């Protein structure tokens, strides 16, 4: 993951649509996060393959948030930034996600590599309130 300390280079006017959702950091929330992305991007008429890629990326982002902040509140945001899907997840943990080696048979450890492979840009930044962090991914338009 390109661990940028900022959001993609954007002016506030660059965001043309957005949907937000608050959830508990529980494994079942990953399904809700995927549905948020599916609903949003389908409504905004993003292509089916791009929607599938974005759903995968958001599920990996939220899975990391669940691991970092289990049982606490997380906030999701799905937006259009200059016509491209922007996916964000805030969690209260200041710990940054870290890539780690995963064996061929490991059940986890590939999330950041998946995010980086599918996203045009991605990164982590401190939250605006200095509590926790935001993991984000900008998909291709």
C-alpha positions, 0 to 999 in steps of 0.5 A: 500500500502506498502509505500516503499521509493525505487523501488523493489530491482533491478540492472539496468540489471534486466530490460529486456524490457520497454516502456514509455509514456508521457500523460496529467493527465486527466481522458481519460489518464487512458484508454491509460495507460491500453492500454500501459500495454495490448500492452506491456505485450501481446508483452512480452508474459505475460499470459492473466490473469496477463495482466488483473491484471496489466491493473487494477493496472495501471489504479488505479495508473494513476487514483491517478495521475490524481487526484494529478496532473490534467492537468499536465504531467505524465510519465508512464513506463511498464517494465519487471523486472526479468521477472515480470511486473513493472508498474510506474507512475511519477506525479509532485505532491509531495503529497503521495497517502493515503488510506482512508476508503471507504463505500460500496457505495462509487465510489472511495477510494479503489485504493490503496487497489486494487493495494496492493491486486494485486501487489506482491510489491508496493510503492511510491518514490521521483523522481530522480529529486526530483520533484514529485513522482513515484508510482510503482507496481511489479506484479508477474512473 
